[in-house]
């Protein structure tokens, strides 16, 4: 399985946008690439927007069932959403699902939910999923005040587990100006590479924003 596991410093930082932009970047190289979000919570009118973005960006486009395994209506942490639905999230089932979906793709972009340590239940978290996958972990950082601390804590949690580090992407998720020194502090403090910095867009288009990313030839 080649690709990335995409995590973020928090929820709403632009993981899906970055994931879809990566998918597009590899797709224009002629690769069959799958954007996968195995666990999602928070539906609007019965639609999980993150899954829709990733499945439509994939080449070839995928159905929702081919892009997502667990989908919960409530916009709360996945383990709590599962509990409310009377279900348990099974890490082994997620791994089987990802292996099946990766079989027809040359590369996969697997997006987590929320931050790196968000619980899945039964004492497990997305960190355990990343450990099982052993894909390079790409950290998405919302370039707001406080980003340096959140990014360094996330990077420490990733690296302390011996996971392959894929780099990081800065994202202007808000129209507010980036706090002075934030980007410079991240560039000085986070391990490289920085794969790009995405500008703020009121209606972001992953295809257009992929031009701001440096798409690695490997892994």
PyMOL commands that place a pseudoatom at each C-alpha (Angstrom):
pseudoatom trace, name=CA, resn=UNK, resi=1, chain=A, elem=C, hetatm=0, pos=[0.000, 0.000, 0.000]
pseudoatom trace, name=CA, resn=UNK, resi=2, chain=A, elem=C, hetatm=0, pos=[1.518, 3.325, -1.113]
pseudoatom trace, name=CA, resn=UNK, resi=3, chain=A, elem=C, hetatm=0, pos=[0.300, 6.756, -0.132]
pseudoatom trace, name=CA, resn=UNK, resi=4, chain=A, elem=C, hetatm=0, pos=[-0.273, 8.834, 2.994]
pseudoatom trace, name=CA, resn=UNK, resi=5, chain=A, elem=C, hetatm=0, pos=[-2.215, 8.830, 6.207]
pseudoatom trace, name=CA, resn=UNK, resi=6, chain=A, elem=C, hetatm=0, pos=[-3.474, 12.402, 6.581]
pseudoatom trace, name=CA, resn=UNK, resi=7, chain=A, elem=C, hetatm=0, pos=[-4.070, 13.755, 10.067]
pseudoatom trace, name=CA, resn=UNK, resi=8, chain=A, elem=C, hetatm=0, pos=[-4.436, 17.253, 11.471]
pseudoatom trace, name=CA, resn=UNK, resi=9, chain=A, elem=C, hetatm=0, pos=[-3.798, 19.425, 14.469]
pseudoatom trace, name=CA, resn=UNK, resi=10, chain=A, elem=C, hetatm=0, pos=[-7.552, 19.509, 15.136]
pseudoatom trace, name=CA, resn=UNK, resi=11, chain=A, elem=C, hetatm=0, pos=[-10.898, 19.114, 13.464]
pseudoatom trace, name=CA, resn=UNK, resi=12, chain=A, elem=C, hetatm=0, pos=[-11.793, 21.585, 10.717]
pseudoatom trace, name=CA, resn=UNK, resi=13, chain=A, elem=C, hetatm=0, pos=[-8.191, 22.333, 9.764]
pseudoatom trace, name=CA, resn=UNK, resi=14, chain=A, elem=C, hetatm=0, pos=[-8.508, 21.271, 6.118]
pseudoatom trace, name=CA, resn=UNK, resi=15, chain=A, elem=C, hetatm=0, pos=[-7.578, 17.580, 6.107]
pseudoatom trace, name=CA, resn=UNK, resi=16, chain=A, elem=C, hetatm=0, pos=[-10.136, 16.745, 3.434]
pseudoatom trace, name=CA, resn=UNK, resi=17, chain=A, elem=C, hetatm=0, pos=[-9.077, 19.668, 1.274]
pseudoatom trace, name=CA, resn=UNK, resi=18, chain=A, elem=C, hetatm=0, pos=[-5.428, 18.646, 1.458]
pseudoatom trace, name=CA, resn=UNK, resi=19, chain=A, elem=C, hetatm=0, pos=[-6.279, 14.966, 0.949]
pseudoatom trace, name=CA, resn=UNK, resi=20, chain=A, elem=C, hetatm=0, pos=[-8.356, 15.701, -2.149]
pseudoatom trace, name=CA, resn=UNK, resi=21, chain=A, elem=C, hetatm=0, pos=[-5.655, 18.025, -3.510]
pseudoatom trace, name=CA, resn=UNK, resi=22, chain=A, elem=C, hetatm=0, pos=[-3.118, 15.213, -3.083]
pseudoatom trace, name=CA, resn=UNK, resi=23, chain=A, elem=C, hetatm=0, pos=[-5.462, 12.799, -4.839]
pseudoatom trace, name=CA, resn=UNK, resi=24, chain=A, elem=C, hetatm=0, pos=[-5.738, 15.203, -7.758]
pseudoatom trace, name=CA, resn=UNK, resi=25, chain=A, elem=C, hetatm=0, pos=[-1.987, 15.749, -7.848]
pseudoatom trace, name=CA, resn=UNK, resi=26, chain=A, elem=C, hetatm=0, pos=[-1.331, 12.043, -8.248]
pseudoatom trace, name=CA, resn=UNK, resi=27, chain=A, elem=C, hetatm=0, pos=[-4.247, 11.604, -10.640]
pseudoatom trace, name=CA, resn=UNK, resi=28, chain=A, elem=C, hetatm=0, pos=[-2.818, 14.134, -13.110]
pseudoatom trace, name=CA, resn=UNK, resi=29, chain=A, elem=C, hetatm=0, pos=[0.291, 11.946, -13.209]
pseudoatom trace, name=CA, resn=UNK, resi=30, chain=A, elem=C, hetatm=0, pos=[-1.888, 9.163, -14.523]
pseudoatom trace, name=CA, resn=UNK, resi=31, chain=A, elem=C, hetatm=0, pos=[-2.111, 7.159, -11.303]
pseudoatom trace, name=CA, resn=UNK, resi=32, chain=A, elem=C, hetatm=0, pos=[-5.142, 5.283, -10.066]
pseudoatom trace, name=CA, resn=UNK, resi=33, chain=A, elem=C, hetatm=0, pos=[-5.540, 6.916, -6.675]
pseudoatom trace, name=CA, resn=UNK, resi=34, chain=A, elem=C, hetatm=0, pos=[-8.167, 6.363, -3.993]
pseudoatom trace, name=CA, resn=UNK, resi=35, chain=A, elem=C, hetatm=0, pos=[-9.237, 8.946, -1.437]
pseudoatom trace, name=CA, resn=UNK, resi=36, chain=A, elem=C, hetatm=0, pos=[-10.500, 7.051, 1.603]
pseudoatom trace, name=CA, resn=UNK, resi=37, chain=A, elem=C, hetatm=0, pos=[-12.076, 8.235, 4.852]
pseudoatom trace, name=CA, resn=UNK, resi=38, chain=A, elem=C, hetatm=0, pos=[-12.869, 5.070, 6.792]
pseudoatom trace, name=CA, resn=UNK, resi=39, chain=A, elem=C, hetatm=0, pos=[-14.575, 6.844, 9.699]
pseudoatom trace, name=CA, resn=UNK, resi=40, chain=A, elem=C, hetatm=0, pos=[-16.691, 9.991, 9.467]
pseudoatom trace, name=CA, resn=UNK, resi=41, chain=A, elem=C, hetatm=0, pos=[-19.225, 11.699, 11.689]
pseudoatom trace, name=CA, resn=UNK, resi=42, chain=A, elem=C, hetatm=0, pos=[-21.463, 14.669, 11.061]
pseudoatom trace, name=CA, resn=UNK, resi=43, chain=A, elem=C, hetatm=0, pos=[-23.909, 14.478, 8.173]
pseudoatom trace, name=CA, resn=UNK, resi=44, chain=A, elem=C, hetatm=0, pos=[-25.773, 17.384, 6.602]
pseudoatom trace, name=CA, resn=UNK, resi=45, chain=A, elem=C, hetatm=0, pos=[-29.085, 16.350, 5.035]
pseudoatom trace, name=CA, resn=UNK, resi=46, chain=A, elem=C, hetatm=0, pos=[-27.872, 12.763, 4.970]
pseudoatom trace, name=CA, resn=UNK, resi=47, chain=A, elem=C, hetatm=0, pos=[-24.621, 13.615, 3.169]
pseudoatom trace, name=CA, resn=UNK, resi=48, chain=A, elem=C, hetatm=0, pos=[-21.113, 13.337, 4.572]
pseudoatom trace, name=CA, resn=UNK, resi=49, chain=A, elem=C, hetatm=0, pos=[-19.348, 16.100, 2.678]
pseudoatom trace, name=CA, resn=UNK, resi=50, chain=A, elem=C, hetatm=0, pos=[-15.801, 14.892, 3.374]
pseudoatom trace, name=CA, resn=UNK, resi=51, chain=A, elem=C, hetatm=0, pos=[-16.561, 11.482, 1.890]
pseudoatom trace, name=CA, resn=UNK, resi=52, chain=A, elem=C, hetatm=0, pos=[-18.250, 13.050, -1.133]
pseudoatom trace, name=CA, resn=UNK, resi=53, chain=A, elem=C, hetatm=0, pos=[-15.211, 15.231, -1.844]
pseudoatom trace, name=CA, resn=UNK, resi=54, chain=A, elem=C, hetatm=0, pos=[-12.778, 12.318, -1.602]
pseudoatom trace, name=CA, resn=UNK, resi=55, chain=A, elem=C, hetatm=0, pos=[-14.809, 9.804, -3.559]
pseudoatom trace, name=CA, resn=UNK, resi=56, chain=A, elem=C, hetatm=0, pos=[-15.389, 12.234, -6.429]
pseudoatom trace, name=CA, resn=UNK, resi=57, chain=A, elem=C, hetatm=0, pos=[-11.731, 13.262, -6.507]
pseudoatom trace, name=CA, resn=UNK, resi=58, chain=A, elem=C, hetatm=0, pos=[-10.586, 9.645, -6.776]
pseudoatom trace, name=CA, resn=UNK, resi=59, chain=A, elem=C, hetatm=0, pos=[-9.526, 8.189, -10.114]
pseudoatom trace, name=CA, resn=UNK, resi=60, chain=A, elem=C, hetatm=0, pos=[-11.667, 6.408, -11.050]
pseudoatom trace, name=CA, resn=UNK, resi=61, chain=A, elem=C, hetatm=0, pos=[-14.447, 7.983, -8.952]
pseudoatom trace, name=CA, resn=UNK, resi=62, chain=A, elem=C, hetatm=0, pos=[-15.668, 5.747, -6.155]
pseudoatom trace, name=CA, resn=UNK, resi=63, chain=A, elem=C, hetatm=0, pos=[-19.007, 5.074, -4.505]
pseudoatom trace, name=CA, resn=UNK, resi=64, chain=A, elem=C, hetatm=0, pos=[-19.558, 6.130, -0.895]
pseudoatom trace, name=CA, resn=UNK, resi=65, chain=A, elem=C, hetatm=0, pos=[-19.307, 2.505, 0.178]
pseudoatom trace, name=CA, resn=UNK, resi=66, chain=A, elem=C, hetatm=0, pos=[-15.921, 2.254, -1.538]
pseudoatom trace, name=CA, resn=UNK, resi=67, chain=A, elem=C, hetatm=0, pos=[-14.654, 5.375, 0.228]
pseudoatom trace, name=CA, resn=UNK, resi=68, chain=A, elem=C, hetatm=0, pos=[-16.042, 5.008, 3.732]
pseudoatom trace, name=CA, resn=UNK, resi=69, chain=A, elem=C, hetatm=0, pos=[-16.810, 2.213, 6.203]
pseudoatom trace, name=CA, resn=UNK, resi=70, chain=A, elem=C, hetatm=0, pos=[-18.247, 3.899, 9.304]
pseudoatom trace, name=CA, resn=UNK, resi=71, chain=A, elem=C, hetatm=0, pos=[-20.516, 6.945, 8.883]
pseudoatom trace, name=CA, resn=UNK, resi=72, chain=A, elem=C, hetatm=0, pos=[-22.367, 8.474, 11.824]
pseudoatom trace, name=CA, resn=UNK, resi=73, chain=A, elem=C, hetatm=0, pos=[-24.951, 11.273, 11.587]
pseudoatom trace, name=CA, resn=UNK, resi=74, chain=A, elem=C, hetatm=0, pos=[-24.026, 13.082, 14.801]
pseudoatom trace, name=CA, resn=UNK, resi=75, chain=A, elem=C, hetatm=0, pos=[-21.306, 15.735, 14.546]
pseudoatom trace, name=CA, resn=UNK, resi=76, chain=A, elem=C, hetatm=0, pos=[-19.373, 14.468, 17.572]
pseudoatom trace, name=CA, resn=UNK, resi=77, chain=A, elem=C, hetatm=0, pos=[-16.197, 12.448, 18.129]
pseudoatom trace, name=CA, resn=UNK, resi=78, chain=A, elem=C, hetatm=0, pos=[-16.430, 9.119, 16.250]
pseudoatom trace, name=CA, resn=UNK, resi=79, chain=A, elem=C, hetatm=0, pos=[-16.250, 6.877, 19.334]
pseudoatom trace, name=CA, resn=UNK, resi=80, chain=A, elem=C, hetatm=0, pos=[-19.098, 8.815, 20.949]
pseudoatom trace, name=CA, resn=UNK, resi=81, chain=A, elem=C, hetatm=0, pos=[-21.112, 8.871, 17.725]
pseudoatom trace, name=CA, resn=UNK, resi=82, chain=A, elem=C, hetatm=0, pos=[-20.693, 5.096, 17.485]
pseudoatom trace, name=CA, resn=UNK, resi=83, chain=A, elem=C, hetatm=0, pos=[-21.792, 4.654, 21.082]
pseudoatom trace, name=CA, resn=UNK, resi=84, chain=A, elem=C, hetatm=0, pos=[-24.886, 6.765, 20.453]
pseudoatom trace, name=CA, resn=UNK, resi=85, chain=A, elem=C, hetatm=0, pos=[-25.665, 4.564, 17.448]
pseudoatom trace, name=CA, resn=UNK, resi=86, chain=A, elem=C, hetatm=0, pos=[-25.238, 1.392, 19.523]
pseudoatom trace, name=CA, resn=UNK, resi=87, chain=A, elem=C, hetatm=0, pos=[-22.153, 0.347, 17.559]
pseudoatom trace, name=CA, resn=UNK, resi=88, chain=A, elem=C, hetatm=0, pos=[-18.459, -0.220, 18.128]
pseudoatom trace, name=CA, resn=UNK, resi=89, chain=A, elem=C, hetatm=0, pos=[-15.733, 0.790, 15.693]
pseudoatom trace, name=CA, resn=UNK, resi=90, chain=A, elem=C, hetatm=0, pos=[-13.644, -2.262, 14.831]
pseudoatom trace, name=CA, resn=UNK, resi=91, chain=A, elem=C, hetatm=0, pos=[-10.038, -1.434, 13.940]
pseudoatom trace, name=CA, resn=UNK, resi=92, chain=A, elem=C, hetatm=0, pos=[-9.530, -4.792, 12.237]
pseudoatom trace, name=CA, resn=UNK, resi=93, chain=A, elem=C, hetatm=0, pos=[-12.588, -4.154, 10.073]
pseudoatom trace, name=CA, resn=UNK, resi=94, chain=A, elem=C, hetatm=0, pos=[-11.135, -0.779, 9.059]
pseudoatom trace, name=CA, resn=UNK, resi=95, chain=A, elem=C, hetatm=0, pos=[-7.851, -2.426, 8.077]
pseudoatom trace, name=CA, resn=UNK, resi=96, chain=A, elem=C, hetatm=0, pos=[-9.632, -5.084, 6.010]
pseudoatom trace, name=CA, resn=UNK, resi=97, chain=A, elem=C, hetatm=0, pos=[-11.683, -2.366, 4.317]
pseudoatom trace, name=CA, resn=UNK, resi=98, chain=A, elem=C, hetatm=0, pos=[-8.588, -0.317, 3.459]
pseudoatom trace, name=CA, resn=UNK, resi=99, chain=A, elem=C, hetatm=0, pos=[-6.739, -3.345, 2.123]
pseudoatom trace, name=CA, resn=UNK, resi=100, chain=A, elem=C, hetatm=0, pos=[-9.691, -4.223, -0.103]
pseudoatom trace, name=CA, resn=UNK, resi=101, chain=A, elem=C, hetatm=0, pos=[-9.986, -0.683, -1.447]
pseudoatom trace, name=CA, resn=UNK, resi=102, chain=A, elem=C, hetatm=0, pos=[-6.238, -0.368, -1.992]
pseudoatom trace, name=CA, resn=UNK, resi=103, chain=A, elem=C, hetatm=0, pos=[-6.195, -3.500, -4.131]
pseudoatom trace, name=CA, resn=UNK, resi=104, chain=A, elem=C, hetatm=0, pos=[-7.429, -1.625, -7.190]
pseudoatom trace, name=CA, resn=UNK, resi=105, chain=A, elem=C, hetatm=0, pos=[-5.382, 1.523, -6.676]
pseudoatom trace, name=CA, resn=UNK, resi=106, chain=A, elem=C, hetatm=0, pos=[-1.761, 2.462, -7.211]
pseudoatom trace, name=CA, resn=UNK, resi=107, chain=A, elem=C, hetatm=0, pos=[-1.882, 4.900, -4.299]
pseudoatom trace, name=CA, resn=UNK, resi=108, chain=A, elem=C, hetatm=0, pos=[-4.210, 5.652, -1.402]
pseudoatom trace, name=CA, resn=UNK, resi=109, chain=A, elem=C, hetatm=0, pos=[-4.766, 8.795, 0.613]
pseudoatom trace, name=CA, resn=UNK, resi=110, chain=A, elem=C, hetatm=0, pos=[-6.310, 7.763, 3.935]
pseudoatom trace, name=CA, resn=UNK, resi=111, chain=A, elem=C, hetatm=0, pos=[-7.809, 10.600, 5.967]
pseudoatom trace, name=CA, resn=UNK, resi=112, chain=A, elem=C, hetatm=0, pos=[-8.378, 10.387, 9.694]
pseudoatom trace, name=CA, resn=UNK, resi=113, chain=A, elem=C, hetatm=0, pos=[-11.012, 12.294, 11.648]
pseudoatom trace, name=CA, resn=UNK, resi=114, chain=A, elem=C, hetatm=0, pos=[-10.154, 15.178, 13.937]
pseudoatom trace, name=CA, resn=UNK, resi=115, chain=A, elem=C, hetatm=0, pos=[-6.641, 15.050, 15.369]
pseudoatom trace, name=CA, resn=UNK, resi=116, chain=A, elem=C, hetatm=0, pos=[-4.093, 12.258, 15.587]
pseudoatom trace, name=CA, resn=UNK, resi=117, chain=A, elem=C, hetatm=0, pos=[-5.180, 10.936, 19.004]
pseudoatom trace, name=CA, resn=UNK, resi=118, chain=A, elem=C, hetatm=0, pos=[-8.953, 11.102, 18.508]
pseudoatom trace, name=CA, resn=UNK, resi=119, chain=A, elem=C, hetatm=0, pos=[-10.427, 7.953, 20.104]
pseudoatom trace, name=CA, resn=UNK, resi=120, chain=A, elem=C, hetatm=0, pos=[-12.028, 5.152, 18.144]
pseudoatom trace, name=CA, resn=UNK, resi=121, chain=A, elem=C, hetatm=0, pos=[-13.244, 3.369, 21.264]
pseudoatom trace, name=CA, resn=UNK, resi=122, chain=A, elem=C, hetatm=0, pos=[-12.065, 0.315, 23.207]
pseudoatom trace, name=CA, resn=UNK, resi=123, chain=A, elem=C, hetatm=0, pos=[-8.905, 2.152, 24.184]
pseudoatom trace, name=CA, resn=UNK, resi=124, chain=A, elem=C, hetatm=0, pos=[-7.852, 2.643, 20.558]
pseudoatom trace, name=CA, resn=UNK, resi=125, chain=A, elem=C, hetatm=0, pos=[-7.378, 5.810, 18.535]
pseudoatom trace, name=CA, resn=UNK, resi=126, chain=A, elem=C, hetatm=0, pos=[-6.456, 6.967, 15.059]
pseudoatom trace, name=CA, resn=UNK, resi=127, chain=A, elem=C, hetatm=0, pos=[-2.851, 6.659, 16.202]
pseudoatom trace, name=CA, resn=UNK, resi=128, chain=A, elem=C, hetatm=0, pos=[-3.379, 2.889, 16.371]
pseudoatom trace, name=CA, resn=UNK, resi=129, chain=A, elem=C, hetatm=0, pos=[-4.764, 2.926, 12.846]
pseudoatom trace, name=CA, resn=UNK, resi=130, chain=A, elem=C, hetatm=0, pos=[-1.688, 4.819, 11.649]
pseudoatom trace, name=CA, resn=UNK, resi=131, chain=A, elem=C, hetatm=0, pos=[0.593, 2.315, 13.395]
pseudoatom trace, name=CA, resn=UNK, resi=132, chain=A, elem=C, hetatm=0, pos=[-1.181, -0.587, 11.723]
pseudoatom trace, name=CA, resn=UNK, resi=133, chain=A, elem=C, hetatm=0, pos=[-1.045, 1.028, 8.280]
pseudoatom trace, name=CA, resn=UNK, resi=134, chain=A, elem=C, hetatm=0, pos=[2.585, 2.212, 8.487]
pseudoatom trace, name=CA, resn=UNK, resi=135, chain=A, elem=C, hetatm=0, pos=[1.893, 4.804, 5.805]
pseudoatom trace, name=CA, resn=UNK, resi=136, chain=A, elem=C, hetatm=0, pos=[3.853, 8.064, 6.006]
pseudoatom trace, name=CA, resn=UNK, resi=137, chain=A, elem=C, hetatm=0, pos=[1.853, 10.461, 8.172]
pseudoatom trace, name=CA, resn=UNK, resi=138, chain=A, elem=C, hetatm=0, pos=[1.128, 13.898, 6.736]
pseudoatom trace, name=CA, resn=UNK, resi=139, chain=A, elem=C, hetatm=0, pos=[0.152, 16.589, 9.237]
pseudoatom trace, name=CA, resn=UNK, resi=140, chain=A, elem=C, hetatm=0, pos=[-2.239, 19.378, 8.194]
pseudoatom trace, name=CA, resn=UNK, resi=141, chain=A, elem=C, hetatm=0, pos=[-1.779, 22.552, 10.229]
pseudoatom trace, name=CA, resn=UNK, resi=142, chain=A, elem=C, hetatm=0, pos=[-4.366, 25.337, 10.421]
pseudoatom trace, name=CA, resn=UNK, resi=143, chain=A, elem=C, hetatm=0, pos=[-2.306, 28.544, 10.304]
pseudoatom trace, name=CA, resn=UNK, resi=144, chain=A, elem=C, hetatm=0, pos=[-3.985, 30.303, 13.199]
pseudoatom trace, name=CA, resn=UNK, resi=145, chain=A, elem=C, hetatm=0, pos=[-2.745, 31.622, 16.502]
pseudoatom trace, name=CA, resn=UNK, resi=146, chain=A, elem=C, hetatm=0, pos=[-1.671, 28.629, 18.584]
pseudoatom trace, name=CA, resn=UNK, resi=147, chain=A, elem=C, hetatm=0, pos=[-0.766, 26.558, 15.545]
pseudoatom trace, name=CA, resn=UNK, resi=148, chain=A, elem=C, hetatm=0, pos=[2.874, 26.091, 16.556]
pseudoatom trace, name=CA, resn=UNK, resi=149, chain=A, elem=C, hetatm=0, pos=[2.049, 24.429, 19.861]
pseudoatom trace, name=CA, resn=UNK, resi=150, chain=A, elem=C, hetatm=0, pos=[-0.652, 22.206, 18.358]
pseudoatom trace, name=CA, resn=UNK, resi=151, chain=A, elem=C, hetatm=0, pos=[1.597, 21.211, 15.465]
pseudoatom trace, name=CA, resn=UNK, resi=152, chain=A, elem=C, hetatm=0, pos=[4.579, 20.374, 17.667]
pseudoatom trace, name=CA, resn=UNK, resi=153, chain=A, elem=C, hetatm=0, pos=[2.466, 18.302, 20.041]
pseudoatom trace, name=CA, resn=UNK, resi=154, chain=A, elem=C, hetatm=0, pos=[0.977, 16.404, 17.097]
pseudoatom trace, name=CA, resn=UNK, resi=155, chain=A, elem=C, hetatm=0, pos=[4.372, 15.839, 15.490]
pseudoatom trace, name=CA, resn=UNK, resi=156, chain=A, elem=C, hetatm=0, pos=[5.778, 14.613, 18.800]
pseudoatom trace, name=CA, resn=UNK, resi=157, chain=A, elem=C, hetatm=0, pos=[2.929, 12.114, 19.168]
pseudoatom trace, name=CA, resn=UNK, resi=158, chain=A, elem=C, hetatm=0, pos=[3.503, 10.836, 15.618]
pseudoatom trace, name=CA, resn=UNK, resi=159, chain=A, elem=C, hetatm=0, pos=[7.280, 10.549, 15.831]
pseudoatom trace, name=CA, resn=UNK, resi=160, chain=A, elem=C, hetatm=0, pos=[7.303, 9.067, 19.332]
pseudoatom trace, name=CA, resn=UNK, resi=161, chain=A, elem=C, hetatm=0, pos=[5.437, 6.087, 17.901]
pseudoatom trace, name=CA, resn=UNK, resi=162, chain=A, elem=C, hetatm=0, pos=[8.151, 5.506, 15.318]
pseudoatom trace, name=CA, resn=UNK, resi=163, chain=A, elem=C, hetatm=0, pos=[5.833, 6.230, 12.413]
pseudoatom trace, name=CA, resn=UNK, resi=164, chain=A, elem=C, hetatm=0, pos=[7.198, 7.299, 9.038]
pseudoatom trace, name=CA, resn=UNK, resi=165, chain=A, elem=C, hetatm=0, pos=[6.934, 11.071, 8.792]
pseudoatom trace, name=CA, resn=UNK, resi=166, chain=A, elem=C, hetatm=0, pos=[5.527, 12.330, 5.509]
pseudoatom trace, name=CA, resn=UNK, resi=167, chain=A, elem=C, hetatm=0, pos=[5.841, 16.048, 6.246]
pseudoatom trace, name=CA, resn=UNK, resi=168, chain=A, elem=C, hetatm=0, pos=[3.290, 18.776, 6.788]
pseudoatom trace, name=CA, resn=UNK, resi=169, chain=A, elem=C, hetatm=0, pos=[1.015, 21.189, 4.945]
pseudoatom trace, name=CA, resn=UNK, resi=170, chain=A, elem=C, hetatm=0, pos=[-0.011, 24.626, 6.161]
pseudoatom trace, name=CA, resn=UNK, resi=171, chain=A, elem=C, hetatm=0, pos=[-3.585, 25.646, 5.433]
pseudoatom trace, name=CA, resn=UNK, resi=172, chain=A, elem=C, hetatm=0, pos=[-5.192, 29.090, 5.691]
pseudoatom trace, name=CA, resn=UNK, resi=173, chain=A, elem=C, hetatm=0, pos=[-8.524, 27.740, 6.915]
pseudoatom trace, name=CA, resn=UNK, resi=174, chain=A, elem=C, hetatm=0, pos=[-9.794, 31.169, 7.995]
pseudoatom trace, name=CA, resn=UNK, resi=175, chain=A, elem=C, hetatm=0, pos=[-9.992, 34.534, 6.204]
pseudoatom trace, name=CA, resn=UNK, resi=176, chain=A, elem=C, hetatm=0, pos=[-8.239, 36.074, 9.216]
pseudoatom trace, name=CA, resn=UNK, resi=177, chain=A, elem=C, hetatm=0, pos=[-4.574, 36.989, 8.572]
pseudoatom trace, name=CA, resn=UNK, resi=178, chain=A, elem=C, hetatm=0, pos=[-2.008, 34.498, 9.778]
pseudoatom trace, name=CA, resn=UNK, resi=179, chain=A, elem=C, hetatm=0, pos=[-0.567, 35.595, 13.125]
pseudoatom trace, name=CA, resn=UNK, resi=180, chain=A, elem=C, hetatm=0, pos=[2.880, 37.134, 12.710]
pseudoatom trace, name=CA, resn=UNK, resi=181, chain=A, elem=C, hetatm=0, pos=[5.649, 34.560, 13.004]
pseudoatom trace, name=CA, resn=UNK, resi=182, chain=A, elem=C, hetatm=0, pos=[3.345, 31.543, 12.836]
pseudoatom trace, name=CA, resn=UNK, resi=183, chain=A, elem=C, hetatm=0, pos=[4.451, 30.178, 9.484]
pseudoatom trace, name=CA, resn=UNK, resi=184, chain=A, elem=C, hetatm=0, pos=[8.091, 31.028, 10.177]
pseudoatom trace, name=CA, resn=UNK, resi=185, chain=A, elem=C, hetatm=0, pos=[7.876, 29.283, 13.554]
pseudoatom trace, name=CA, resn=UNK, resi=186, chain=A, elem=C, hetatm=0, pos=[6.416, 26.159, 11.987]
pseudoatom trace, name=CA, resn=UNK, resi=187, chain=A, elem=C, hetatm=0, pos=[9.101, 26.086, 9.308]
pseudoatom trace, name=CA, resn=UNK, resi=188, chain=A, elem=C, hetatm=0, pos=[11.801, 26.379, 11.953]
pseudoatom trace, name=CA, resn=UNK, resi=189, chain=A, elem=C, hetatm=0, pos=[10.334, 23.901, 14.431]
pseudoatom trace, name=CA, resn=UNK, resi=190, chain=A, elem=C, hetatm=0, pos=[8.606, 21.127, 12.498]
pseudoatom trace, name=CA, resn=UNK, resi=191, chain=A, elem=C, hetatm=0, pos=[10.599, 18.410, 10.784]
pseudoatom trace, name=CA, resn=UNK, resi=192, chain=A, elem=C, hetatm=0, pos=[10.444, 18.759, 7.004]
pseudoatom trace, name=CA, resn=UNK, resi=193, chain=A, elem=C, hetatm=0, pos=[9.377, 18.546, 4.404]
pseudoatom trace, name=CA, resn=UNK, resi=194, chain=A, elem=C, hetatm=0, pos=[6.697, 21.198, 4.095]
pseudoatom trace, name=CA, resn=UNK, resi=195, chain=A, elem=C, hetatm=0, pos=[4.702, 20.021, 1.088]
pseudoatom trace, name=CA, resn=UNK, resi=196, chain=A, elem=C, hetatm=0, pos=[3.013, 23.370, 0.635]
pseudoatom trace, name=CA, resn=UNK, resi=197, chain=A, elem=C, hetatm=0, pos=[0.959, 26.205, 2.076]
pseudoatom trace, name=CA, resn=UNK, resi=198, chain=A, elem=C, hetatm=0, pos=[-2.609, 26.570, 0.851]
pseudoatom trace, name=CA, resn=UNK, resi=199, chain=A, elem=C, hetatm=0, pos=[-4.126, 30.060, 0.625]
pseudoatom trace, name=CA, resn=UNK, resi=200, chain=A, elem=C, hetatm=0, pos=[-7.571, 30.835, 2.019]
pseudoatom trace, name=CA, resn=UNK, resi=201, chain=A, elem=C, hetatm=0, pos=[-10.440, 30.395, -0.407]
pseudoatom trace, name=CA, resn=UNK, resi=202, chain=A, elem=C, hetatm=0, pos=[-14.073, 31.056, 0.489]
pseudoatom trace, name=CA, resn=UNK, resi=203, chain=A, elem=C, hetatm=0, pos=[-15.082, 28.193, -1.798]
pseudoatom trace, name=CA, resn=UNK, resi=204, chain=A, elem=C, hetatm=0, pos=[-11.961, 26.023, -1.945]
pseudoatom trace, name=CA, resn=UNK, resi=205, chain=A, elem=C, hetatm=0, pos=[-11.425, 23.754, -4.935]
pseudoatom trace, name=CA, resn=UNK, resi=206, chain=A, elem=C, hetatm=0, pos=[-9.008, 20.862, -4.293]
pseudoatom trace, name=CA, resn=UNK, resi=207, chain=A, elem=C, hetatm=0, pos=[-8.133, 20.638, -7.977]
pseudoatom trace, name=CA, resn=UNK, resi=208, chain=A, elem=C, hetatm=0, pos=[-7.113, 24.296, -8.116]
pseudoatom trace, name=CA, resn=UNK, resi=209, chain=A, elem=C, hetatm=0, pos=[-5.313, 24.215, -4.776]
pseudoatom trace, name=CA, resn=UNK, resi=210, chain=A, elem=C, hetatm=0, pos=[-3.238, 21.177, -5.734]
pseudoatom trace, name=CA, resn=UNK, resi=211, chain=A, elem=C, hetatm=0, pos=[-0.929, 23.580, -7.594]
pseudoatom trace, name=CA, resn=UNK, resi=212, chain=A, elem=C, hetatm=0, pos=[0.273, 24.839, -4.202]
pseudoatom trace, name=CA, resn=UNK, resi=213, chain=A, elem=C, hetatm=0, pos=[1.390, 21.355, -3.154]
pseudoatom trace, name=CA, resn=UNK, resi=214, chain=A, elem=C, hetatm=0, pos=[4.639, 19.643, -3.908]
pseudoatom trace, name=CA, resn=UNK, resi=215, chain=A, elem=C, hetatm=0, pos=[3.436, 16.170, -4.776]
pseudoatom trace, name=CA, resn=UNK, resi=216, chain=A, elem=C, hetatm=0, pos=[6.121, 13.644, -3.773]
pseudoatom trace, name=CA, resn=UNK, resi=217, chain=A, elem=C, hetatm=0, pos=[7.098, 11.017, -6.322]
pseudoatom trace, name=CA, resn=UNK, resi=218, chain=A, elem=C, hetatm=0, pos=[7.254, 8.580, -3.442]
pseudoatom trace, name=CA, resn=UNK, resi=219, chain=A, elem=C, hetatm=0, pos=[6.310, 6.865, -1.181]
for i in range(1, 219): cmd.bond("trace and resi %d" % i, "trace and resi %d" % (i + 1))
show_as sticks, trace
zoom trace
